[in-house]
Amino acid sequence: MSAASGDGQGEPNQDADRLFELPPELAIDTEIARRVLVDFIRNQLRQAGFSRGLLGLSGGIDSALVAFLTAQAIGPKNLLCVLMPYRTSSPESVEHARLVVERLGCESDLVDISAMVDGYFGRDGNPGAGGEAVREAAPLRRGNLMARERMCVLYDRSVAWGGLVVGTGNKTESLIGYTTLFGDSACAFNPIGDLYKSQVRQVAAAIGVPEPIIRKAPSADLWPGQTDEVEAGFTYPELDRLLFWMIDKRRTDDELSAMGFPGPTVERVKRLVATSEFKRQVPPVAKLGPRTTGVDYLYPRRRPGSART
């Protein structure tokens, strides 16, 4: 049974209106969603032969929700949350991340990535390993490196922890390409990849994610004062509605216009979705042999003990 009904109508959490704006067509049955996602996490780990998981806990709502779901799936003692601030990160981010750890009672670790990032870009006029070519790098470029350094830390910690890296990216950001390839998008599996940001908020409210995390403005915390919605130029409820009707319901441009979506916004979002397609697919492989991985040698993940050859 799907968590979303055919016309987008569901059973929104009664506290939703007080915490955030929830477009009616994005409302889902939160209990069904929670059950499906918890089972998904448990099954993905079991199929890969693991009993533990870990994730990067930023203090934002996406990673907080995945932490809650994973703790329910495998128990908090089998979950490692890694906090990875940079020196310019908001102190609130670490505070909110610690709030999740305390609420769940899970294992945690803090790794300050400042030395890793500054070692490449340089700091205080001193060049880093990247030399003069990167000293004037734009904030977005620096943010992408931060995301990739964090994933380096996570995958290194995964070896010592003996667990799989659990993804924390939502459907909205994936569709418009608001994600760093081989950075925050890297993971063994992603429980919330089919939840729009508005639905993440709804499930988070129902599952008990602390209210300060749900209420605050979403931010990748790439630089002081940065927020996702200001940078993107539209709110998540607006964007989620458009993506829902454009992608899920396959409405044409004329139909979207009749629904009240501005033409320039539709064109911009369509362009974002199209130009970020490469981020949502595995790298293409040039086919030479009779059975090529990713082309015609396609199997589900092997279960431990599988006799398939």
C-alpha positions in Angstrom: 0.0 0.0 0.0 1.3 3.4 -0.9 1.8 6.1 1.7 0.3 8.6 -0.8 -3.2 8.4 -2.2 -3.9 8.6 -5.9 -4.9 12.3 -5.7 -2.3 13.3 -3.1 -4.8 13.4 -0.3 -3.7 11.8 3.0 -3.9 12.0 6.7 -1.7 14.9 7.8 -0.4 15.0 11.3 -2.6 17.3 13.4 0.3 19.4 14.5 1.5 20.0 11.0 -0.3 23.3 10.5 1.3 24.7 13.6 4.9 23.7 12.7 5.1 24.2 8.9 3.1 24.7 5.7 1.9 21.5 4.2 0.3 21.6 0.7 -2.8 19.3 0.8 -1.7 17.3 -2.2 1.6 16.4 -0.5 -0.1 15.0 2.7 0.6 11.3 3.3 -0.3 8.7 5.9 2.6 9.1 8.2 2.2 5.7 10.0 2.3 3.8 6.7 5.3 5.9 5.6 7.1 5.2 8.9 6.4 1.5 8.7 7.6 1.2 5.1 10.8 3.2 5.7 11.7 1.4 8.9 11.2 -2.0 7.2 13.3 -0.7 4.2 16.2 0.2 6.4 16.1 -3.1 8.3 15.9 -5.1 5.1 18.6 -3.3 3.2 21.0 -3.9 6.0 20.0 -7.5 6.4 20.3 -8.2 2.7 23.8 -6.8 2.7 24.8 -8.8 5.7 25.1 -5.8 8.2 23.4 -5.1 11.5 24.7 -1.6 12.0 24.4 1.7 10.2 25.8 5.2 10.4 25.0 8.6 9.0 26.1 12.2 8.9 24.0 14.2 11.4 24.0 17.8 10.4 21.4 19.2 12.8 18.9 19.5 9.9 15.5 17.8 9.5 16.5 15.3 6.8 19.3 13.7 8.7 17.4 13.9 12.0 14.4 12.0 10.4 16.7 9.3 9.0 18.4 9.0 12.4 15.0 8.4 14.1 13.9 5.9 11.4 17.2 4.0 11.6 17.1 3.9 15.4 13.6 2.4 15.2 14.8 -0.1 12.5 17.9 -1.5 14.2 18.0 -0.1 17.7 19.9 3.1 18.8 23.0 1.2 19.9 23.5 0.0 16.4 23.4 3.5 15.0 26.4 5.8 14.8 25.7 9.5 14.1 28.7 11.5 13.0 28.7 15.3 13.5 31.1 17.0 11.1 31.1 20.8 11.5 33.3 23.2 9.7 34.7 26.2 11.5 32.1 28.6 10.0 29.2 26.2 10.7 26.4 27.5 12.8 26.7 26.5 16.5 23.0 25.7 16.3 23.7 22.9 13.9 25.8 21.0 16.4 23.4 21.8 19.2 20.5 20.4 17.2 22.5 17.3 16.2 23.3 16.7 19.9 19.7 17.1 20.7 18.8 14.2 18.3 21.6 12.0 19.8 20.4 12.6 23.3 16.8 12.0 22.4 17.7 8.7 20.7 20.4 7.5 22.9 22.5 6.4 19.9 26.3 6.4 19.5 27.9 9.6 18.2 31.2 11.0 17.1 32.3 14.5 16.3 34.9 15.2 13.6 35.8 18.8 12.8 36.5 18.9 9.1 38.1 22.4 9.2 41.7 21.2 8.9 40.8 19.0 6.0 39.1 21.7 4.0 41.5 24.5 4.9 44.4 22.1 4.1 43.2 22.2 0.5 41.9 25.8 0.1 44.3 27.5 2.5 43.5 29.9 5.3 44.4 33.4 6.5 46.4 34.1 3.4 48.4 30.9 3.5 47.9 28.7 0.5 46.8 25.1 0.9 47.5 22.0 -1.1 45.3 23.3 -3.9 47.7 26.2 -4.4 46.9 29.6 -5.8 44.3 28.2 -8.2 41.8 27.7 -5.3 42.6 30.6 -2.9 39.7 32.6 -4.3 37.3 29.7 -4.7 33.6 30.6 -4.5 31.6 29.6 -1.4 29.6 27.0 -3.4 32.9 25.4 -4.6 34.1 25.3 -1.0 30.7 23.8 0.1 31.0 21.0 -2.4 34.4 20.1 -1.0 33.0 20.1 2.5 30.3 17.7 1.4 32.8 15.3 -0.1 35.2 15.5 2.9 32.3 14.6 5.1 31.6 11.6 3.0 35.2 10.6 3.2 35.0 10.7 7.0 31.7 8.7 7.0 33.1 5.9 4.7 36.2 5.7 6.8 34.2 5.5 10.0 32.0 2.8 8.4 35.0 0.4 8.3 35.7 0.8 12.0 31.9 0.8 12.9 31.2 -2.2 10.7 28.1 -0.6 9.2 26.6 0.8 6.0 26.3 4.5 5.3 22.6 5.5 5.3 21.6 8.3 3.0 19.8 11.4 4.1 18.8 13.2 0.8 15.1 14.0 0.0 13.3 13.8 -3.3 13.0 17.6 -3.8 16.7 18.2 -3.6 17.5 15.1 -5.8 15.1 16.2 -8.5 16.5 19.8 -8.8 20.1 18.7 -8.4 20.6 20.5 -5.0 23.1 17.9 -3.9 26.8 17.2 -4.2 27.7 14.2 -6.4 29.9 11.8 -4.3 29.2 14.1 -1.4 25.9 14.2 0.5 24.4 12.0 -2.3 26.7 9.1 -1.6 25.3 6.3 0.5 24.6 2.5 0.5 20.8 3.2 0.4 18.5 6.1 0.9 15.3 5.8 3.0 13.8 9.3 2.3 14.8 9.6 -1.3 11.1 9.4 -2.3 9.8 12.0 0.2 9.4 15.6 -0.8 10.7 18.1 1.7 7.2 18.9 2.8 6.6 15.2 3.4 9.9 14.9 5.3 8.6 17.6 7.6 5.3 15.8 8.1 6.8 12.4 8.9 9.4 14.1 11.2 6.6 15.8 13.2 4.8 12.5 13.5 7.8 10.5 14.6 9.0 12.9 17.2 11.9 14.9 15.7 12.5 17.9 18.1 10.4 20.9 17.1 13.3 23.4 16.9 14.7 21.3 14.0 11.4 21.1 12.2 10.7 24.8 12.6 14.1 26.2 11.5 14.8 27.4 8.0 16.4 24.6 5.9 20.1 25.2 5.3 23.0 23.3 3.9 25.1 25.5 6.3 27.6 26.2 3.5 28.3 29.7 4.7 27.1 31.9 7.6 23.4 32.8 7.1 22.9 30.6 4.1 19.4 29.1 3.7 18.2 26.8 1.0 15.0 28.7 0.1 16.7 32.1 -0.2 19.4 30.6 -2.4 16.9 28.8 -4.6 14.5 31.6 -4.9 11.3 29.7 -4.0 9.9 28.0 -0.9 9.9 24.3 -0.5 6.0 24.1 -0.4 5.9 26.0 -3.7 8.6 23.8 -5.2 7.2 20.6 -3.9 3.7 21.3 -5.3 5.2 22.1 -8.7 7.4 19.0 -8.7 4.5 16.8 -7.6 2.3 17.8 -10.5 5.1 18.0 -13.0 6.9 14.7 -12.1 4.4 12.5 -10.2 1.3 13.5 -12.0 2.9 14.3 -15.4 1.0 17.5 -16.1 1.9 19.4 -19.3 3.1 23.0 -19.3 -0.4 24.2 -20.3 -2.0 22.2 -17.5 0.5 23.6 -15.0 -0.1 27.1 -16.2 -3.9 26.6 -15.7 -3.2 25.5 -12.2 -1.5 28.8 -11.5 2.2 28.0 -11.7 4.1 30.9 -13.4 5.6 30.0 -16.8 9.1 31.2 -16.0 9.1 29.1 -12.7 8.0 26.0 -14.6 10.7 26.5 -17.2 13.4 27.0 -14.6 12.4 23.9 -12.6 12.2 21.8 -15.7 15.7 23.0 -16.6 17.0 22.1 -13.1 15.5 18.6 -13.3 16.8 18.0 -16.8 20.4 19.3 -16.3 20.8 17.4 -13.0 19.8 14.0 -14.4 23.4 12.8 -14.5 23.5 13.1 -10.7 20.6 10.6 -10.3 22.1 7.8 -12.5 25.1 5.5 -12.2 27.9 6.4 -14.6 27.3 5.0 -18.1 29.6 2.1 -19.2 30.7 1.7 -22.8 29.5 -1.8 -23.9 32.1 -4.1 -25.4 31.4 -7.6 -24.0 28.4 -9.9 -24.1 27.4 -9.1 -20.5 28.1 -5.6 -19.2 27.6 -4.5 -15.6 24.9 -1.9 -15.4 23.7 -2.6 -18.9 22.6 -6.2 -19.4 24.1 -7.8 -16.3 21.5 -6.5 -13.8 20.6 -8.3 -10.6 19.1 -7.2 -7.3 21.6 -6.9 -4.4 22.9 -10.4 -3.5 21.5 -11.7 -0.3 24.1 -13.2 2.2 24.5 -16.9 1.4 23.0 -16.6 -2.1 23.8 -19.4 -4.4 23.4 -17.3 -7.5 26.5 -17.2 -9.7 
